[in-house]
Structures are given as C-alpha cells and as structure tokens.
C-alpha cells in the first residue's frame, strides 16, 4: 500500500476518533447539566448501559438526538430512578432518524394531554401526521414500519372487541398508529423533564 494512502487513512481515522470523542464529551456534559439543574447527585450507571449510550451516541451529529442520548444517560444516572432505562434503549435510539424522534416526541406530548389512563389505546391518524410533518404516505409507511419493527408503535388492536382468548386481535394497517408500552417508556426515558 502506498505510504501516502496509509497516512491519509490514518488522518481520517484520527479525525473520526476525535469527532466521536467530542460527541461523547458533549453527551456527558449535557447529562451532567440536566442532573445539576434538578440538584440530583448522579449514581453509578451499569457499564453495559453506559458504554452503549456513549458508543452509539458518539456517532450522532444531530443536536436533537444528542439531547436524547444525554437525557438517556441522565435518567440512567438518576439515583431516584424516576424513569427506567433499559440497556436496549440505546440500541433502539441508534436506529431512529431525527424525524422519527420528533414524531415520537409529538405523539408522547399528545398522549400525555389525553385523559385516557391507558396510553397504548390512543392512536394517531396517518393523514394528520403526513400533513403536520409535510411527508407523503410512502414516507410515513416506511417510518411506521421502522417504529413497528422496533416495537415502539403498533397498529390498532380491537381493545374490548374481537379477542383470541385474552388477547385482542391486531389489525395490520398504516392508517393509524399508537404507542406500545415499550415505546411509551422508551420516549419517557429519552426525555429529561425539568
């Protein structure tokens, strides 16, 4: 291999390592700020959760999603454990686009404004989502498939209607989507409420 190519590759590799390190520092500093604002003394975070958050978060360049990584870390370090941070949450967050993160946040806010105590029985219309986010139906269907794949959202089930034993029948549709319990808890863990 040409020595100039090897050196160029090394420079690129060093640049990427530095960029990732900088992102990791930003995530830690933001998490520290979240905790300090609430006057919370952080506790030890399990290594498999901490490493996963810092490794995966270091690849993120979008500021909105970096805030989610910092909130996830802050919630994991909260000794009061107000929100449960599962080790899998870091793996889920790395699979989301900025648009999907914003959509989940908007859904979460609306669900919490609703008086229905069962948050997984509240559904959102595809037409309204497409209109609010200025996306077409095909883009929405791809987003919905990813959210279904990650088990963050689900199509409607016949709650109180058709059941097989104790399990409601689920319809496969893109016309409406709602949170799964995992999805609701995931979004909650990726927010650090003041």
C-alpha positions in Angstrom: 0.0 0.0 0.0 1.2 3.4 -0.9 2.6 5.2 2.3 0.7 8.4 1.4 -2.6 6.4 1.3 -1.8 4.8 4.7 -1.0 8.2 6.2 -4.2 9.7 4.7 -6.2 6.8 6.1 -4.6 7.4 9.5 -5.5 11.1 9.4 -9.1 10.3 8.5 -9.3 7.7 11.3 -7.8 10.1 13.8 -10.3 12.8 12.7 -13.2 10.4 13.2 -12.0 9.3 16.6 -11.6 12.9 17.7 -15.1 13.8 16.4 -16.6 10.8 18.3 -14.7 11.7 21.4 -16.0 15.3 21.2 -19.6 14.0 20.8 -19.1 11.7 23.9 -17.9 14.7 25.9 -20.9 16.7 24.8 -23.3 14.0 25.8 -21.7 13.6 29.3 -21.7 17.4 29.8 -25.4 17.7 28.8 -26.4 14.9 31.0 -24.4 16.5 33.9 -26.2 19.8 33.2 -29.6 18.0 33.3 -28.8 16.5 36.6 -27.4 19.7 38.1 -30.4 21.7 37.1 -32.5 19.3 39.3 -29.9 19.2 42.0 -29.5 15.4 41.6 -26.3 13.8 42.5 -25.6 11.1 39.9 -25.2 7.5 40.7 -23.2 4.8 39.0 -24.5 3.6 35.6 -24.2 0.0 34.7 -21.3 -0.5 32.3 -23.3 -2.1 29.5 -25.8 0.8 29.6 -23.1 3.5 29.9 -20.8 2.1 27.1 -23.8 1.5 24.8 -25.0 5.1 25.3 -21.6 6.7 24.8 -20.5 4.5 21.9 -23.8 4.8 19.9 -24.3 8.4 20.9 -20.8 9.4 19.7 -21.9 8.7 16.1 -24.8 11.2 16.3 -24.4 14.6 14.7 -28.0 15.8 15.1 -28.3 18.1 18.1 -31.9 16.9 18.9 -30.9 13.3 19.0 -27.7 14.2 21.0 -30.1 15.6 23.6 -31.9 12.3 23.7 -28.6 10.5 24.3 -27.8 12.9 27.1 -31.3 12.5 28.7 -31.0 8.8 28.5 -27.7 9.0 30.3 -29.0 11.4 32.9 -32.0 9.2 33.6 -29.8 6.2 33.9 -27.6 8.1 36.4 -30.6 9.4 38.4 -30.5 7.6 41.8 -34.3 8.1 42.2 -34.8 6.0 39.0 -37.8 8.1 38.0 -37.6 6.5 34.6 -36.4 3.0 33.9 -33.5 3.0 31.4 -33.2 -0.4 29.8 -29.9 -1.4 28.2 -31.8 -2.0 25.0 -32.9 1.7 24.8 -29.5 2.8 23.4 -29.8 0.2 20.7 -33.3 1.4 19.8 -32.3 5.1 19.8 -29.4 4.5 17.4 -32.0 3.1 14.9 -34.1 6.2 14.7 -33.9 9.2 12.4 -34.3 12.7 13.6 -37.8 12.8 12.0 -38.9 9.7 13.9 -37.6 11.1 17.2 -39.6 14.3 16.7 -42.7 12.3 15.7 -42.4 10.1 18.8 -42.0 13.3 21.0 -45.1 14.9 19.5 -47.1 11.7 20.0 -45.9 11.5 23.6 -46.9 15.0 24.3 -50.4 14.4 22.9 -50.8 11.1 24.7 -50.0 12.9 28.0 -52.6 15.6 27.3 -55.2 12.9 26.8 -57.3 11.9 29.9 -57.3 8.2 28.9 -55.1 6.4 31.5 -54.2 3.7 29.1 -51.6 5.4 26.9 -51.4 2.4 24.4 -55.0 2.8 23.4 -54.5 6.3 21.9 -53.9 6.3 18.1 -52.7 8.9 15.6 -54.1 9.3 12.1 -51.7 8.9 9.2 -53.3 11.8 7.2 -52.7 14.3 10.1 -49.2 13.1 10.7 -48.4 13.5 7.0 -49.9 16.9 6.9 -48.2 18.1 10.1 -44.7 16.8 9.1 -45.1 17.5 5.4 -44.3 14.0 4.3 -46.1 11.7 1.8 -47.9 8.4 2.7 -45.0 6.3 1.4 -42.5 8.1 3.7 -45.0 7.7 6.6 -45.4 4.0 5.8 -41.6 3.5 6.0 -41.4 5.4 9.3 -44.3 3.3 10.7 -42.6 0.1 9.6 -39.5 1.1 11.4 -41.4 2.0 14.5 -43.3 -1.3 14.3 -40.0 -3.2 13.8 -38.5 -1.6 16.9 -41.8 -2.3 18.8 -42.2 1.3 19.7 -45.5 1.7 17.9 -48.3 -0.6 16.9 -51.3 -0.7 14.6 -54.7 -0.7 16.4 -56.0 -3.8 18.2 -59.6 -4.5 18.9 -59.5 -3.5 22.5 -62.7 -4.7 24.1 -63.7 -6.2 20.7 -62.6 -9.3 18.9 -60.2 -11.4 21.0 -58.5 -14.8 20.9 -58.6 -15.8 24.5 -57.5 -12.8 26.4 -55.5 -11.3 23.5 -57.0 -8.6 21.3 -56.8 -9.1 17.5 -54.4 -6.7 15.9 -55.1 -5.1 12.6 -52.3 -4.5 10.1 -52.9 -1.0 8.9 -50.9 2.2 8.4 -54.0 4.5 8.7 -53.4 4.9 12.5 -50.6 4.1 14.8 -50.1 4.2 18.6 -47.5 3.5 21.2 -46.7 0.1 22.6 -45.9 0.1 26.3 -42.2 -0.2 25.4 -42.4 2.8 23.0 -44.1 5.0 25.7 -41.5 4.1 28.3 -38.7 4.5 25.8 -39.7 8.1 24.9 -40.1 8.9 28.6 -36.6 7.6 29.3 -35.2 9.8 26.4 -36.6 13.0 27.9 -35.3 14.8 31.0 -38.1 16.8 32.3 -37.3 19.9 34.4 
